[in-house]
Amino acid sequence: MAIEINGSASQATPRPGQCLRTFLREEGNFGVKKGCDGGDCGACTVHVDGKPVHSCIYPAVRAEGKAVTTIEGLASEEGLHPVQEQFLEAQGFQCGFCTAGMMMTAATFDDEQRANLPRNLKGNLCRCTGYRSIADAVCGHGGGSGEAHGGDHQHDAGADVSGAQVVPGAQAVQGAQSIQGAQSVRGTQTPAAVPATPGQLGDNVPAPAGQAVVTGTARYSLDVPAGELPGMLHMKLLRSPYPHARIVSIGKAPALAVPGVVAVFTHEDAPQLLFSTAQHENYTDDPDDTRVLDNVVRFIGQRVAAVVAESVGAAEAGARALEVKYELLEPVFTPQEAILPGAPAIHGEKDGVFSRISRPHHNVVAEVHAELGSVADGFAAADFIHEHTYQTQRVQHVAMETHAAIAWLDGDGRLMIRSSTQVPFLVKRTLSRVFNLAPETIRVVAGRVGGGFGGKQEVLTEDLVALAALALRRPVQLEFTRTEQFTATTTRHPFTIHLKAGASRDGSLTALQLNVLTNTGAYGNHAPGVMFHGCGESLAVYKCVNKKVDAHAVYTNTVPAGAFRGYGLSQMIFAIESAIDELAIGIGMDPLEFRLKNMVRPGDHMLSTTPEPEEDVHYGSYGLDQCVSLVRDALDRGKERYRAAGLDDLGPDWVVGEGSALSMIDTVPPRGHFAHTRVSLEANGRFAVDVGTAEFGNGTTTVHAQLAATALATTASKVTVRQSDTDLLEHDTGAFGSAGTVVAGKATLGAALELATRIQTVAASLTGVALTDCRLVDGAVDCGERTVPLTEIADAARLQGVRLATDGNWGGTPRSVAFNVHGFRVAVNTGTGELRILQSVQAADAGVVVNPRQCRGQIEGGIAQALGAVLYEEVKVDDAGRVTTDILRQYHIPSFADVPRSEVYFATTNDSTGPLGAKSMSESPFNPVAPALANAIRNATGIRFGELPIARDKIYLAVRDRTLIPN
């Protein structure tokens, strides 16, 4: 019996053992996504006879004779399904990779199910949004798009805290909340701000790809119809079972004998050049310690060989058939052991100067040693000293779309790469360097990317598919499994921070001393940058004349670490902000008052490890004091709401506490971050913006459209954004380091302003009116007595030989600073260790907020991801160096029920360096969450938790051992 798909009978027959997900995708239904292949994430949800199922674990043969509906078939002839409309209205997505599955589940809900979303959405995971916008969408509380929110609303109280629940199972979602508003869109920063012009700066412009996301037609990396790339081959990898070994031989013959296997690639077939998988504008920022395929493996999961076959199954069988002989080498698994004399040298054969490794024979990738003033004098002047060792764990990005890439050669023999990457231009440069190819012979395109969080600032798939495509002259695809994501990509760097800090009774910070050990794993990708950045703004945000830092980034035979949201700051801020609370408690001062006294203010040098501040970092605007006040006031209001509702007495087994933490981040990475953009007027009177920035839920597509629309006096709906294609533009460093708005956006704004002048100049020539009297309006130029349509101007410019396309460039300097402050009220059960988040508040200094709803979503998503990192997420590595948390059900990321509905507030500032006053706000919301929660638990229980995650069993044991509860 045939399988009916979206009303039409399929003529295909499922293969033995084939799951419904792969069958549906082979039939062209690309809205059915792969997030886990274990029934854990829900991205593959479809309807079978009207019931939602996870198609990745549903045998395709069971669907024979049944009606299957995918996201492509959810709409009717009359229009979108109500759930699709609601997700559009509420913008219930960011990257959108999980959205189809989320909607397919929600489309089956009745009123009773909608009233209990924590239970009924438990099978659908989202890594981007923090779930608030999803709740609004499912419940039909969209709040509208294109709304103008003035400053009168920016200090509203925010979330409804009635019925606070357990974490997991945080605050109940009680319907839509007001979106805390935008500042003045004309540069004034008074509370009585002018409402945003629809479709321009300050408006809640919907994402341009919204319609495609909710209908399942947005094309992600592997959403390529078979007819576009005929003859596609598939690659699978054999990975090392040992943490440290030399490959003696690889027998290819058994693999090549497997039917369907086309080729096997080993270290003998790969370039000898050493490079780093990390991608930065200056590739010398990272050590050259990696080969495409190496004859030495340094962690369990490292690539050993690549098998290319006609099908995924054949490639997997071929990889299993390979015969490999290893010479086992001694491993080392902790940085403390790795720096001991006589420890195995993981990269000891490398030239430290050539590869830019600080001390390869001692496993030290990079190090910093600095002292400002004299910490000895500072401790001598202190009335209270806090000394403690803080530890942060490995955390995985868990972007819903795994790493994937396709490579092929076009008709001219150019190497074409389609990849899930944050940095297409840097990938092109790396492939050019590794394979010794002229840059013009390579093109890299990123489709819509299903999440990044720093994990896709690497080259982990593109080099392998390029190697195979160049050799075989056929398209080759490589898609990582979820297990490969955990065991063979990158994680957040684990930090061990021994901290000593002193304060005087008058509330002055007298000394800060830190000894930092970071575990970069088997390779040094991002190790120097994460270490230096972590030791930067985390210290610089506080005035203290005596600071000392000794930091080492160290190799171990474990899964490599890499770039992760916050880039070292979240680890260091956890330690420093925890210590700030301890100092305040030690001298009997309110922790927020202690922060207010010691945090930097305009005019203060921002110093960390050098005696002079970064010369290009300035206070473009300053809202940290506002953020502290916003959080303190919100916590006070929340306490009063609880009291008024009679919820302040939870019973004798509960203790309640408050805590907060602050953070600062440079708005652009150091040493240059470049963007080239182009803005043009098209013949139909619309505008086109070409940008290099990839879209992976960061929202930069919307930002570029709004910035251009503001400069060109139109609306974002009349701006088409083309992006993330290396053939479009000269160069773009990429979407990382929070640079999408403040670097690429600055370039777009500059190009749009220049284009506006050119358009007005053409209009003046047509009408004979002075240029100064010609004014752009929506769709035309107002020249006084005559209004000239843009279509007429486009025609006239063509006849005059005038190019109505302008280029913008920005190099990432000067830079500003952005601020975030987070606060929590929590309750801890002294009998069970149960934790309840009663209130979660974050205030952000994002400058002039380009799109309040979108920026709020970035903050909520950062909070949710950070809550996972502080409460339960951990990539666990056993004593043999093997990752044991290698599937989603073993690695707990926040689900709908786990995430409280946070209150979000914006400071009123206008940044002098950012485009139209805007600042970056994508990484930074993550950073203050862990210490704020730890400080709240400390305030409630009197116990300082210095090691992450702060899981419930740790709370229980710590409280029990403090005898707050009977044994």
VENTA-V130243 format. One record per residue. N is the residue number from 1. RES is the residue in one small letter. PHI is phi in whole degrees, 0 to 359 (* if undefined). PSI is psi in whole degrees, 0 to 359 (none if undefined). D_CENTER is the distance of its C-alpha to the mean C-alpha in whole Angstrom. Layout:
n = (N;N)
res = (RES;RES)
phi = (PHI;PHI)
psi = (PSI;PSI)
d_center = (D_CENTER;D_CENTER)
//
This chain:
n = (1;2;3;4;5;6;7;8;9;10;11;12;13;14;15;16;17;18;19;20;21;22;23;24;25;26;27;28;29;30;31;32;33;34;35;36;37;38;39;40;41;42;43;44;45;46;47;48;49;50;51;52;53;54;55;56;57;58;59;60;61;62;63;64;65;66;67;68;69;70;71;72;73;74;75;76;77;78;79;80;81;82;83;84;85;86;87;88;89;90;91;92;93;94;95;96;97;98;99;100;101;102;103;104;105;106;107;108;109;110;111;112;113;114;115;116;117;118;119;120;121;122;123;124;125;126;127;128;129;130;131;132;133;134;135;136;137;138;139;140;141;142;143;144;145;146;147;148;149;150;151;152;153;154;155;156;157;158;159;160;161;162;163;164;165;166;167;168;169;170;171;172;173;174;175;176;177;178;179;180;181;182;183;184;185;186;187;188;189;190;191;192;193;194;195;196;197;198;199;200;201;202;203;204;205;206;207;208;209;210;211;212;213;214;215;216;217;218;219;220;221;222;223;224;225;226;227;228;229;230;231;232;233;234;235;236;237;238;239;240;241;242;243;244;245;246;247;248;249;250;251;252;253;254;255;256;257;258;259;260;261;262;263;264;265;266;267;268;269;270;271;272;273;274;275;276;277;278;279;280;281;282;283;284;285;286;287;288;289;290;291;292;293;294;295;296;297;298;299;300;301;302;303;304;305;306;307;308;309;310;311;312;313;314;315;316;317;318;319;320;321;322;323;324;325;326;327;328;329;330;331;332;333;334;335;336;337;338;339;340;341;342;343;344;345;346;347;348;349;350;351;352;353;354;355;356;357;358;359;360;361;362;363;364;365;366;367;368;369;370;371;372;373;374;375;376;377;378;379;380;381;382;383;384;385;386;387;388;389;390;391;392;393;394;395;396;397;398;399;400;401;402;403;404;405;406;407;408;409;410;411;412;413;414;415;416;417;418;419;420;421;422;423;424;425;426;427;428;429;430;431;432;433;434;435;436;437;438;439;440;441;442;443;444;445;446;447;448;449;450;451;452;453;454;455;456;457;458;459;460;461;462;463;464;465;466;467;468;469;470;471;472;473;474;475;476;477;478;479;480;481;482;483;484;485;486;487;488;489;490;491;492;493;494;495;496;497;498;499;500;501;502;503;504;505;506;507;508;509;510;511;512;513;514;515;516;517;518;519;520;521;522;523;524;525;526;527;528;529;530;531;532;533;534;535;536;537;538;539;540;541;542;543;544;545;546;547;548;549;550;551;552;553;554;555;556;557;558;559;560;561;562;563;564;565;566;567;568;569;570;571;572;573;574;575;576;577;578;579;580;581;582;583;584;585;586;587;588;589;590;591;592;593;594;595;596;597;598;599;600;601;602;603;604;605;606;607;608;609;610;611;612;613;614;615;616;617;618;619;620;621;622;623;624;625;626;627;628;629;630;631;632;633;634;635;636;637;638;639;640;641;642;643;644;645;646;647;648;649;650;651;652;653;654;655;656;657;658;659;660;661;662;663;664;665;666;667;668;669;670;671;672;673;674;675;676;677;678;679;680;681;682;683;684;685;686;687;688;689;690;691;692;693;694;695;696;697;698;699;700;701;702;703;704;705;706;707;708;709;710;711;712;713;714;715;716;717;718;719;720;721;722;723;724;725;726;727;728;729;730;731;732;733;734;735;736;737;738;739;740;741;742;743;744;745;746;747;748;749;750;751;752;753;754;755;756;757;758;759;760;761;762;763;764;765;766;767;768;769;770;771;772;773;774;775;776;777;778;779;780;781;782;783;784;785;786;787;788;789;790;791;792;793;794;795;796;797;798;799;800;801;802;803;804;805;806;807;808;809;810;811;812;813;814;815;816;817;818;819;820;821;822;823;824;825;826;827;828;829;830;831;832;833;834;835;836;837;838;839;840;841;842;843;844;845;846;847;848;849;850;851;852;853;854;855;856;857;858;859;860;861;862;863;864;865;866;867;868;869;870;871;872;873;874;875;876;877;878;879;880;881;882;883;884;885;886;887;888;889;890;891;892;893;894;895;896;897;898;899;900;901;902;903;904;905;906;907;908;909;910;911;912;913;914;915;916;917;918;919;920;921;922;923;924;925;926;927;928;929;930;931;932;933;934;935;936;937;938;939;940;941;942;943;944;945;946;947;948;949;950;951;952;953;954;955;956;957;958;959;960;961;962;963;964;965;966;967)
res = (m;a;i;e;i;n;g;s;a;s;q;a;t;p;r;p;g;q;c;l;r;t;f;l;r;e;e;g;n;f;g;v;k;k;g;c;d;g;g;d;c;g;a;c;t;v;h;v;d;g;k;p;v;h;s;c;i;y;p;a;v;r;a;e;g;k;a;v;t;t;i;e;g;l;a;s;e;e;g;l;h;p;v;q;e;q;f;l;e;a;q;g;f;q;c;g;f;c;t;a;g;m;m;m;t;a;a;t;f;d;d;e;q;r;a;n;l;p;r;n;l;k;g;n;l;c;r;c;t;g;y;r;s;i;a;d;a;v;c;g;h;g;g;g;s;g;e;a;h;g;g;d;h;q;h;d;a;g;a;d;v;s;g;a;q;v;v;p;g;a;q;a;v;q;g;a;q;s;i;q;g;a;q;s;v;r;g;t;q;t;p;a;a;v;p;a;t;p;g;q;l;g;d;n;v;p;a;p;a;g;q;a;v;v;t;g;t;a;r;y;s;l;d;v;p;a;g;e;l;p;g;m;l;h;m;k;l;l;r;s;p;y;p;h;a;r;i;v;s;i;g;k;a;p;a;l;a;v;p;g;v;v;a;v;f;t;h;e;d;a;p;q;l;l;f;s;t;a;q;h;e;n;y;t;d;d;p;d;d;t;r;v;l;d;n;v;v;r;f;i;g;q;r;v;a;a;v;v;a;e;s;v;g;a;a;e;a;g;a;r;a;l;e;v;k;y;e;l;l;e;p;v;f;t;p;q;e;a;i;l;p;g;a;p;a;i;h;g;e;k;d;g;v;f;s;r;i;s;r;p;h;h;n;v;v;a;e;v;h;a;e;l;g;s;v;a;d;g;f;a;a;a;d;f;i;h;e;h;t;y;q;t;q;r;v;q;h;v;a;m;e;t;h;a;a;i;a;w;l;d;g;d;g;r;l;m;i;r;s;s;t;q;v;p;f;l;v;k;r;t;l;s;r;v;f;n;l;a;p;e;t;i;r;v;v;a;g;r;v;g;g;g;f;g;g;k;q;e;v;l;t;e;d;l;v;a;l;a;a;l;a;l;r;r;p;v;q;l;e;f;t;r;t;e;q;f;t;a;t;t;t;r;h;p;f;t;i;h;l;k;a;g;a;s;r;d;g;s;l;t;a;l;q;l;n;v;l;t;n;t;g;a;y;g;n;h;a;p;g;v;m;f;h;g;c;g;e;s;l;a;v;y;k;c;v;n;k;k;v;d;a;h;a;v;y;t;n;t;v;p;a;g;a;f;r;g;y;g;l;s;q;m;i;f;a;i;e;s;a;i;d;e;l;a;i;g;i;g;m;d;p;l;e;f;r;l;k;n;m;v;r;p;g;d;h;m;l;s;t;t;p;e;p;e;e;d;v;h;y;g;s;y;g;l;d;q;c;v;s;l;v;r;d;a;l;d;r;g;k;e;r;y;r;a;a;g;l;d;d;l;g;p;d;w;v;v;g;e;g;s;a;l;s;m;i;d;t;v;p;p;r;g;h;f;a;h;t;r;v;s;l;e;a;n;g;r;f;a;v;d;v;g;t;a;e;f;g;n;g;t;t;t;v;h;a;q;l;a;a;t;a;l;a;t;t;a;s;k;v;t;v;r;q;s;d;t;d;l;l;e;h;d;t;g;a;f;g;s;a;g;t;v;v;a;g;k;a;t;l;g;a;a;l;e;l;a;t;r;i;q;t;v;a;a;s;l;t;g;v;a;l;t;d;c;r;l;v;d;g;a;v;d;c;g;e;r;t;v;p;l;t;e;i;a;d;a;a;r;l;q;g;v;r;l;a;t;d;g;n;w;g;g;t;p;r;s;v;a;f;n;v;h;g;f;r;v;a;v;n;t;g;t;g;e;l;r;i;l;q;s;v;q;a;a;d;a;g;v;v;v;n;p;r;q;c;r;g;q;i;e;g;g;i;a;q;a;l;g;a;v;l;y;e;e;v;k;v;d;d;a;g;r;v;t;t;d;i;l;r;q;y;h;i;p;s;f;a;d;v;p;r;s;e;v;y;f;a;t;t;n;d;s;t;g;p;l;g;a;k;s;m;s;e;s;p;f;n;p;v;a;p;a;l;a;n;a;i;r;n;a;t;g;i;r;f;g;e;l;p;i;a;r;d;k;i;y;l;a;v;r;d;r;t;l;i;p;n)
phi = (*;284;266;273;242;53;91;238;285;279;270;274;245;298;287;303;81;285;276;293;300;294;298;295;293;296;271;94;266;282;290;273;258;254;241;209;58;224;74;258;250;83;294;260;298;224;259;242;51;86;253;287;224;277;290;287;242;258;300;301;296;288;273;298;81;241;260;252;242;254;301;295;252;288;288;246;297;284;141;295;295;308;294;297;300;292;292;293;296;270;47;278;198;233;291;87;292;272;294;300;297;299;292;296;290;294;295;265;284;261;300;295;291;296;284;225;295;305;278;275;254;294;269;235;254;228;263;263;273;80;77;299;294;292;299;300;292;297;272;76;253;289;78;83;249;72;285;252;245;273;296;300;255;286;248;299;292;95;288;273;258;297;71;302;240;291;256;292;99;286;303;290;275;253;104;290;246;296;277;299;271;273;276;304;265;243;98;285;240;282;302;275;286;288;304;295;289;308;80;235;303;90;266;276;296;290;298;304;271;306;300;293;295;283;259;79;260;296;262;270;304;257;275;238;303;303;292;284;227;296;79;298;256;235;247;228;245;273;242;290;272;241;283;201;197;255;280;274;200;229;276;276;305;300;290;294;279;289;304;97;286;256;200;231;242;232;300;289;259;261;301;279;299;274;210;240;290;293;240;224;303;258;295;286;293;239;287;276;226;232;245;305;223;248;268;237;257;235;201;291;115;294;299;247;205;242;250;245;214;289;216;297;299;293;295;296;296;296;296;294;278;300;249;240;251;242;256;287;243;288;262;218;246;237;295;297;283;293;266;286;302;85;294;304;272;292;236;295;280;271;279;300;290;295;271;61;249;301;216;299;287;245;66;263;283;207;205;221;225;210;219;253;68;221;293;299;295;295;289;296;273;278;267;215;236;248;223;199;255;251;225;242;259;289;228;263;294;50;300;296;271;287;299;201;202;233;234;202;252;278;297;264;83;285;281;252;233;244;218;274;222;272;221;300;290;287;299;302;297;294;296;301;289;291;259;56;250;296;305;289;267;231;229;239;234;251;288;292;255;274;92;218;60;97;292;254;264;223;251;237;234;296;292;288;291;295;305;288;295;295;279;262;60;225;295;227;241;228;232;284;280;296;296;297;302;284;259;219;253;218;227;291;291;289;242;244;235;268;242;226;219;228;216;264;295;280;92;269;282;259;200;226;230;227;244;242;234;249;257;271;76;284;224;265;302;73;302;297;296;296;295;295;295;301;271;262;298;299;270;292;288;245;282;198;286;240;227;220;226;233;227;225;258;233;286;218;272;227;307;297;269;196;281;215;323;102;51;93;292;298;293;290;295;305;290;292;290;295;294;301;297;296;296;298;297;296;257;73;240;298;302;292;295;298;295;301;287;253;285;291;224;310;103;281;290;262;241;230;238;231;289;243;291;304;293;255;260;228;280;298;197;216;228;297;297;298;298;299;294;299;291;299;294;295;297;297;295;297;298;292;297;297;297;296;275;72;254;278;252;271;115;292;273;249;239;242;209;239;204;213;201;236;208;227;214;295;286;217;299;283;63;95;216;250;218;240;229;218;237;219;266;266;298;275;88;272;245;239;240;256;226;272;293;280;254;223;99;283;79;291;301;297;299;299;297;290;296;296;297;295;291;255;57;233;241;299;293;257;240;260;255;250;208;48;223;290;276;285;219;287;194;210;299;131;266;206;63;60;264;300;276;277;254;296;296;295;295;298;299;299;295;294;295;293;296;302;296;296;297;295;294;296;298;297;292;284;257;75;270;301;306;294;262;261;230;292;231;296;84;196;239;273;248;83;284;229;251;258;298;296;297;291;294;297;296;295;296;297;291;279;74;268;271;265;216;233;254;238;224;214;253;81;213;287;243;244;229;244;227;220;230;238;224;229;245;228;232;238;276;286;264;233;81;296;244;240;269;277;203;229;225;225;247;230;260;254;66;286;279;295;219;302;296;293;294;302;296;299;292;298;294;296;297;299;296;292;298;300;291;275;257;204;291;196;279;268;240;278;293;263;88;262;288;258;263;248;221;296;286;263;242;275;262;301;260;307;289;272;251;289;273;281;273;236;229;243;291;261;220;222;280;283;257;278;294;54;91;277;237;282;199;234;282;297;300;293;292;272;292;300;293;298;290;298;292;293;295;299;294;281;251;80;249;267;265;253;230;260;278;266;284;300;294;294;297;302;295;294;293;299;291;275;59;286;228;286;285)
psi = (142;156;126;122;114;41;355;140;129;140;355;155;130;144;156;129;0;138;161;329;307;325;314;320;322;337;7;9;79;353;348;111;158;118;339;326;30;9;21;333;336;0;341;13;132;172;133;113;42;355;136;134;153;107;345;340;12;115;131;326;334;344;356;131;6;165;121;131;127;178;329;338;8;323;160;180;333;343;194;152;148;324;321;317;318;322;326;314;318;354;63;45;163;279;329;0;326;351;319;313;321;315;322;325;310;332;343;359;143;181;322;320;321;333;350;64;324;325;316;347;16;339;5;121;145;132;345;315;333;3;347;312;331;317;316;320;311;323;359;25;63;329;357;157;155;20;154;123;115;173;341;338;0;348;21;159;328;234;153;120;7;138;38;140;181;152;112;149;55;209;144;140;117;31;185;144;154;142;118;137;178;160;183;138;6;16;336;146;31;153;328;64;151;136;147;144;127;133;6;199;131;354;153;63;131;156;132;329;8;312;318;322;313;345;358;14;355;133;114;187;316;13;69;115;145;326;339;330;75;148;25;132;161;140;139;156;138;131;156;135;358;149;338;117;156;134;120;316;155;116;110;334;313;325;317;341;347;128;131;342;131;321;158;133;133;185;335;340;354;155;149;344;134;139;184;141;339;144;119;164;317;106;343;358;341;152;141;94;12;143;158;310;130;158;0;128;141;3;155;119;352;147;136;316;156;128;130;131;174;341;163;317;318;321;320;316;320;320;320;333;345;142;112;133;131;147;113;138;158;130;168;134;345;148;330;320;326;333;3;149;135;0;149;132;108;324;37;339;352;151;116;322;314;316;355;47;128;304;83;328;346;13;18;115;313;158;155;137;118;146;127;128;217;110;332;316;323;319;326;329;355;144;342;136;132;130;128;156;124;145;135;151;173;137;139;148;320;45;137;327;122;168;136;152;153;137;143;170;133;186;338;6;9;144;120;133;129;119;151;86;152;350;65;322;324;327;315;314;319;316;322;316;315;319;6;49;145;136;325;351;9;137;131;131;134;121;201;133;132;62;151;292;25;338;340;26;39;162;102;343;328;324;324;316;329;316;313;317;321;325;322;343;31;157;140;133;139;124;124;147;167;324;319;324;318;324;345;9;245;165;177;147;125;136;140;120;110;117;138;128;149;152;151;165;338;3;13;136;119;333;143;120;129;135;115;132;117;143;106;357;206;341;155;19;120;359;311;315;317;319;310;316;319;324;14;263;336;326;324;340;348;138;121;120;344;105;140;135;130;115;142;134;126;138;144;167;59;171;135;147;172;208;134;146;119;332;56;336;320;323;312;321;325;314;311;316;330;317;323;317;318;321;317;316;319;329;7;36;147;131;321;323;322;319;314;325;328;348;153;153;163;132;335;141;139;100;139;290;4;148;344;145;160;126;338;8;123;164;82;331;167;117;17;319;321;318;318;315;319;317;315;315;321;319;320;317;321;319;318;322;318;317;315;328;359;25;8;347;101;354;168;340;358;140;142;143;161;150;156;168;155;164;156;146;139;141;346;143;158;168;31;127;112;146;137;128;167;135;134;152;127;166;333;5;359;170;149;136;122;124;155;346;132;152;116;34;358;346;10;335;313;318;315;317;319;319;315;318;321;316;332;11;38;199;157;333;345;17;123;126;123;137;170;50;120;349;346;322;174;310;148;125;323;171;82;168;27;31;356;320;311;344;294;324;323;320;317;316;316;317;319;321;320;321;321;318;319;318;316;326;317;318;319;321;330;325;345;12;146;143;320;343;3;128;128;133;175;114;3;178;125;112;40;255;346;136;121;118;150;330;322;322;321;318;316;320;322;318;326;351;23;131;113;57;130;150;143;143;143;140;11;14;142;166;156;191;143;157;149;141;133;145;146;147;129;161;138;130;117;351;338;346;5;137;132;131;110;329;138;126;134;135;138;139;93;18;211;121;116;315;97;316;317;318;320;319;322;319;314;320;320;320;313;315;321;324;321;318;327;334;327;339;134;126;108;135;127;183;346;2;13;134;125;342;76;11;163;327;347;342;107;108;157;132;180;316;344;347;121;159;100;148;135;131;150;133;157;97;164;108;133;344;333;163;120;30;4;155;172;151;63;313;317;331;335;326;320;358;311;310;327;318;318;321;324;319;321;318;327;319;342;8;130;117;116;5;132;148;158;75;162;321;327;319;314;310;319;318;319;316;338;4;27;344;155;148;none)
d_center = (44;42;38;38;34;34;38;39;40;38;41;39;39;37;37;38;35;33;30;30;26;27;31;29;27;30;31;29;27;23;22;22;19;19;16;19;22;23;24;21;18;20;18;22;24;27;30;33;37;34;33;29;28;26;27;25;28;31;33;34;38;38;37;40;42;39;37;33;31;28;25;27;31;30;31;35;37;37;33;30;30;30;26;25;26;25;21;22;24;21;18;17;14;11;10;13;14;15;17;20;21;20;23;25;25;25;28;30;30;33;34;34;31;29;30;29;25;24;26;26;23;22;22;19;15;12;9;8;11;12;15;17;17;18;21;22;22;24;27;27;26;24;25;26;24;25;26;27;26;28;28;31;28;26;27;28;28;25;25;28;28;31;31;28;28;27;23;23;24;23;24;26;25;28;27;25;25;25;22;23;24;23;25;28;27;30;29;31;29;32;31;33;31;32;30;28;29;28;26;25;23;23;23;21;21;20;17;20;19;19;23;21;19;21;24;22;23;19;19;17;17;20;22;25;28;30;33;30;30;34;34;31;30;28;27;26;26;29;27;29;30;31;29;31;34;35;36;39;40;38;40;39;42;41;38;40;42;40;40;38;36;37;35;34;32;33;32;36;34;31;31;32;30;28;24;21;18;16;15;16;19;21;21;24;21;21;24;25;26;25;27;26;28;30;33;32;29;27;25;26;24;24;25;29;30;29;31;31;33;34;32;29;32;34;31;31;34;35;32;34;37;37;39;37;39;37;39;37;36;36;32;31;28;27;27;30;32;30;32;35;38;39;35;35;33;30;30;34;35;33;34;32;33;32;29;28;28;29;32;31;34;33;29;28;25;25;26;27;30;31;33;34;37;38;36;40;41;38;39;43;42;40;41;39;36;33;33;30;28;24;22;19;18;16;13;11;8;10;8;11;12;13;14;17;19;23;25;28;31;32;36;36;35;31;28;26;22;20;17;13;12;10;13;16;19;18;18;22;23;22;24;27;27;27;29;31;31;31;28;30;30;27;25;21;19;16;17;14;11;10;6;5;2;6;8;9;10;13;17;17;19;20;23;24;25;26;28;30;30;32;34;35;34;33;29;27;24;22;20;19;19;17;20;19;15;16;19;19;15;14;13;12;15;18;20;23;24;28;28;32;32;35;36;39;41;40;37;36;33;36;34;30;30;28;28;25;24;21;21;19;21;23;22;21;17;16;18;20;17;15;19;20;17;17;21;20;19;20;23;24;23;27;30;32;34;34;31;31;28;29;26;25;23;25;25;25;26;23;20;18;15;13;10;7;6;9;11;14;14;13;16;19;18;19;22;23;23;25;27;28;28;31;33;33;34;37;38;38;36;34;30;29;32;32;28;30;33;31;27;28;29;30;32;31;30;26;27;26;27;29;32;31;28;26;28;25;24;25;25;24;25;25;24;23;27;26;23;25;28;26;24;28;29;27;28;31;31;30;32;35;34;34;37;39;37;39;36;36;39;37;40;41;38;35;34;32;30;28;25;23;21;20;18;18;15;17;15;15;15;19;22;21;18;20;19;22;23;26;27;30;33;34;37;36;35;32;29;27;24;22;19;17;14;12;11;8;8;7;11;13;15;17;17;19;21;22;22;25;26;27;28;30;32;30;28;24;26;28;26;24;21;21;18;17;20;22;25;24;24;25;22;18;16;13;10;8;10;9;12;12;14;16;17;17;18;21;22;22;24;27;27;28;30;32;32;34;36;37;38;40;42;43;44;46;48;48;50;51;50;48;45;44;45;43;40;37;37;35;36;39;40;43;46;48;51;49;45;44;41;39;40;43;41;40;43;45;42;43;46;46;44;41;38;35;32;31;28;26;24;23;22;20;23;24;21;21;19;17;18;17;19;19;22;23;26;27;30;30;33;35;37;34;31;29;27;26;24;26;24;21;20;18;19;17;19;17;20;22;19;19;18;18;17;14;13;15;12;9;11;12;9;8;12;12;9;11;14;14;14;17;19;19;16;17;18;21;23;27;30;30;27;26;22;24;21;20;20;18;21;22;18;18;14;15;17;19;21;19;18;20;20;19;21;19;21;21;23;25;25;25;23;26;23;21;22;24;23;19;17;13;11;7;7;10;11;10;12;16;16;17;20;21;21;23;25;26;27;29;31;32;33;34;32;29;26;25;23;20;20;22;24;26;29;28;29;32;33;33;35;37;38;38;41;40;40;43;43)
//
